Amino acid sequence: MNPFSVRNKNVVITGANSGIGLALAQGFVDNGAEVIVSTRTSQISDELDRLLKFPQVLGFVMDISDIESIMNASRFFLARLDIKIDVLINCAGMTDPKRWDKTIATNLTGTYNVTKEVVGLMGSGGSIMNVTSIGSIMGFPDNQAYVASKGGVRMLTKALASDLAHMGIRVNSLCPGYFRTKMTEASYQDRKKHDARINRMMIKRFGRPEELVGPAIFLASNASSYMTGADLIIDGGWTANGL
């Protein structure tokens, strides 16, 4: 039996319109999972539109910064599926140094509220992944709201792991470094910022979103059955680097 199998697992992924969330959705589809994706609005990318044509993919609109939107999605969509959710990946997020309240409401409070709703649809053996950041464990300049929110999600992960262990639900952090996505495109294109980031990495390039699929499948599968409350860091060696 393949301990890494996610075939026929029901996987919910928030923030799947682009970037990491979209790559994870595609990766789980490719490995035989049933995937339910959320987007903040009904305006979706061409890539997600193509993915939604697969029979094992369902999509719905949910603004995770709005508790009413989350509760409506839970009541009128997830509950109607009459299925058990096996995996929740909280990937939806934002970065805007000028919008503290919105960033905290989305990244931290939104992650908590989505988890609270989905846990009621999970059973023993469930796995929750919160996508954090190396900004959750290191200080980065000029983006206090993002760093604070992701640091909060990292510790929320550990608290949830403790609280949900009696239900047989594991909770871990998937902690990326710099991956080339819409969110990081500006720093990728800025030569000075690009080089400064590359110089901190052991593997001298930005990550590709699809390179997070393997770690996510590990956390979703029975291969990580004795792992909870942990941070799985995928950052090209950034946080381990010294001189």
C-alpha positions as CSV (number, residue, x, y, z in Angstrom):
1,M,0.0,0.0,0.0
2,N,1.4,3.4,-1.0
3,P,1.6,5.6,2.2
4,F,1.7,8.7,0.0
5,S,-1.6,8.0,-1.8
6,V,-4.2,10.7,-1.8
7,R,-6.4,8.9,-4.3
8,N,-10.1,9.6,-3.7
9,K,-9.4,11.9,-0.7
10,N,-11.7,14.9,-0.6
11,V,-9.4,18.0,-0.5
12,V,-10.5,21.6,0.1
13,I,-8.1,24.3,-1.0
14,T,-8.7,28.0,-0.5
15,G,-7.1,30.6,-2.6
16,A,-6.8,28.4,-5.7
17,N,-7.2,31.0,-8.4
18,S,-3.5,31.3,-9.0
19,G,0.0,30.7,-7.7
20,I,0.5,28.2,-4.9
21,G,-3.1,27.3,-4.4
22,L,-3.7,26.6,-8.1
23,A,-0.5,24.5,-8.3
24,L,-1.6,22.5,-5.3
25,A,-5.1,22.0,-6.8
26,Q,-3.6,20.7,-10.0
27,G,-1.2,18.5,-8.2
28,F,-3.9,16.8,-6.1
29,V,-6.0,16.3,-9.2
30,D,-3.1,14.7,-10.9
31,N,-2.7,12.3,-8.0
32,G,-6.3,11.1,-8.0
33,A,-7.9,13.3,-5.3
34,E,-11.3,14.9,-5.4
35,V,-10.7,18.6,-5.1
36,I,-12.9,21.5,-3.9
37,V,-11.4,24.9,-4.6
38,S,-12.4,28.4,-3.4
39,T,-11.8,31.8,-4.9
40,R,-12.5,35.2,-3.5
41,T,-14.6,36.3,-6.4
42,S,-16.3,34.7,-9.4
43,Q,-13.7,36.2,-11.7
44,I,-11.3,33.3,-12.1
45,S,-8.1,32.7,-14.1
46,D,-8.0,30.8,-17.3
47,E,-5.9,28.1,-15.6
48,L,-8.4,27.5,-12.9
49,D,-11.2,27.6,-15.5
50,R,-9.5,24.7,-17.3
51,L,-9.1,22.8,-14.0
52,L,-12.7,23.2,-13.1
53,K,-13.7,21.3,-16.3
54,F,-12.3,18.1,-14.7
55,P,-15.2,16.1,-13.2
56,Q,-13.4,15.6,-9.9
57,V,-13.0,19.4,-9.3
58,L,-15.7,21.6,-7.8
59,G,-15.4,25.4,-7.2
60,F,-17.1,28.0,-5.1
61,V,-16.7,31.6,-4.1
62,M,-15.7,32.4,-0.6
63,D,-14.1,35.6,0.8
64,I,-12.2,34.3,3.8
65,S,-12.0,37.8,5.3
66,D,-15.8,37.8,5.6
67,I,-17.3,35.5,8.2
68,E,-20.7,35.6,6.5
69,S,-19.2,34.5,3.3
70,I,-17.5,31.6,5.0
71,M,-20.6,30.5,6.8
72,N,-22.7,30.7,3.6
73,A,-20.1,28.5,1.8
74,S,-20.2,26.0,4.6
75,R,-24.0,25.9,4.8
76,F,-25.0,26.1,1.1
77,F,-22.1,24.3,-0.6
78,L,-19.9,22.0,1.5
79,A,-22.7,20.7,3.7
80,R,-24.7,19.8,0.6
81,L,-22.0,17.6,-0.8
82,D,-22.8,15.1,1.9
83,I,-19.1,14.0,2.0
84,K,-16.4,13.9,4.6
85,I,-13.6,16.3,4.1
86,D,-10.2,14.6,4.4
87,V,-7.9,17.5,3.8
88,L,-8.1,21.2,4.2
89,I,-5.4,23.5,2.8
90,N,-5.7,27.1,4.0
91,C,-3.8,28.8,1.2
92,A,-5.8,32.0,0.6
93,G,-3.9,35.1,1.7
94,M,-2.8,38.6,0.8
95,T,0.1,41.0,1.3
96,D,-0.3,44.8,1.5
97,P,1.9,46.7,3.9
98,K,-0.6,49.6,4.1
99,R,-3.6,47.5,5.1
100,W,-3.0,46.0,8.5
101,D,-6.6,45.2,9.4
102,K,-7.4,43.6,6.0
103,T,-4.2,41.6,6.1
104,I,-4.9,40.2,9.6
105,A,-8.5,39.6,8.8
106,T,-7.6,37.6,5.7
107,N,-4.5,35.7,6.6
108,L,-5.0,35.0,10.3
109,T,-8.7,35.4,11.2
110,G,-9.8,34.0,7.9
111,T,-7.7,30.9,8.3
112,Y,-9.1,30.4,11.8
113,N,-12.7,30.9,10.7
114,V,-12.5,28.6,7.6
115,T,-10.9,25.9,9.8
116,K,-13.6,26.2,12.4
117,E,-16.3,25.6,9.8
118,V,-14.6,22.8,7.9
119,V,-13.5,20.8,11.0
120,G,-17.2,19.9,11.5
121,L,-17.1,18.1,8.2
122,M,-13.9,16.2,8.9
123,G,-13.4,12.9,10.6
124,S,-10.6,11.0,12.3
125,G,-7.6,10.9,10.0
126,G,-8.1,14.3,8.7
127,S,-5.3,16.6,7.8
128,I,-5.2,20.4,7.9
129,M,-2.4,22.4,6.3
130,N,-1.9,26.1,6.8
131,V,0.3,27.8,4.3
132,T,2.5,30.2,6.2
133,S,5.8,31.7,5.1
134,I,9.4,32.0,6.2
135,G,8.1,35.4,7.2
136,S,6.3,33.5,10.0
137,I,9.7,32.6,11.6
138,M,12.0,35.4,10.6
139,G,11.8,39.2,10.6
140,F,11.4,40.8,7.2
141,P,11.3,44.6,6.6
142,D,8.6,46.8,5.3
143,N,5.7,44.4,5.7
144,Q,4.7,44.2,9.3
145,A,1.1,43.1,8.8
146,Y,2.1,40.1,6.6
147,V,4.8,39.0,9.0
148,A,2.6,39.3,12.0
149,S,-0.3,37.5,10.3
150,K,1.8,34.6,9.1
151,G,3.5,34.4,12.5
152,G,0.0,34.2,14.0
153,V,-1.0,31.4,11.6
154,R,2.1,29.4,12.5
155,M,1.2,29.5,16.2
156,L,-2.5,29.0,15.4
157,T,-1.4,25.8,13.7
158,K,0.3,24.5,16.8
159,A,-2.7,25.5,19.0
160,L,-5.1,23.8,16.6
161,A,-2.9,20.7,16.5
162,S,-3.3,20.4,20.3
163,D,-7.0,21.1,20.3
164,L,-7.9,18.7,17.5
165,A,-5.6,15.8,18.3
166,H,-8.4,14.1,20.3
167,M,-10.5,14.1,17.1
168,G,-7.7,12.3,15.1
169,I,-7.1,15.5,13.0
170,R,-3.5,16.6,12.4
171,V,-2.6,20.2,11.7
172,N,0.7,21.3,10.2
173,S,2.3,24.3,8.5
174,L,3.5,24.3,4.9
175,C,6.1,27.0,5.1
176,P,7.3,28.3,1.7
177,G,10.2,30.6,1.0
178,Y,10.3,32.7,-2.1
179,F,8.3,31.2,-4.9
180,R,7.5,32.9,-8.2
181,T,3.9,33.8,-8.0
182,K,1.7,36.9,-8.7
183,M,2.4,38.0,-5.1
184,T,6.2,37.9,-5.6
185,E,6.4,38.9,-9.3
186,A,7.4,42.5,-8.5
187,S,10.4,41.5,-6.4
188,Y,11.3,38.8,-9.0
189,Q,11.4,41.4,-11.8
190,D,13.3,44.0,-9.7
191,R,16.9,43.1,-10.2
192,K,18.2,44.5,-6.9
193,K,15.5,42.8,-4.9
194,H,15.8,39.6,-6.9
195,D,19.5,39.4,-6.3
196,A,19.2,40.1,-2.6
197,R,16.8,37.2,-2.2
198,I,18.8,34.8,-4.4
199,N,21.9,35.6,-2.3
200,R,20.1,34.3,0.9
201,M,19.2,31.0,-0.7
202,M,21.4,27.9,-1.0
203,I,19.5,26.8,-4.1
204,K,20.0,29.9,-6.2
205,R,16.6,30.5,-7.7
206,F,13.0,31.2,-6.7
207,G,10.9,28.1,-6.2
208,R,8.2,27.0,-8.6
209,P,4.7,26.6,-7.1
210,E,4.5,23.0,-8.4
211,E,7.5,22.2,-6.2
212,L,5.2,22.4,-3.2
213,V,2.9,19.6,-4.4
214,G,5.1,16.9,-3.1
215,P,5.4,18.3,0.4
216,A,1.7,19.0,0.5
217,I,0.9,15.4,-0.6
218,F,3.2,14.2,2.2
219,L,1.3,16.2,4.8
220,A,-2.1,15.1,3.4
221,S,-1.3,11.4,3.2
222,N,-0.7,8.6,5.7
223,A,3.1,9.1,5.1
224,S,2.9,11.9,7.7
225,S,0.5,10.1,10.1
226,Y,2.7,10.8,13.2
227,M,3.3,14.4,12.4
228,T,1.3,17.3,13.8
229,G,1.9,20.8,15.0
230,A,5.0,21.0,12.8
231,D,6.5,23.4,10.3
232,L,7.5,21.9,6.9
233,I,9.9,24.5,5.5
234,I,10.5,24.6,1.7
235,D,12.7,27.6,1.1
236,G,15.7,26.6,-1.0
237,G,17.8,26.7,2.2
238,W,17.1,30.3,3.1
239,T,16.4,29.8,6.9
240,A,19.2,27.3,7.3
241,N,21.8,29.5,5.7
242,G,24.6,31.1,7.7
243,L,27.4,33.1,6.1
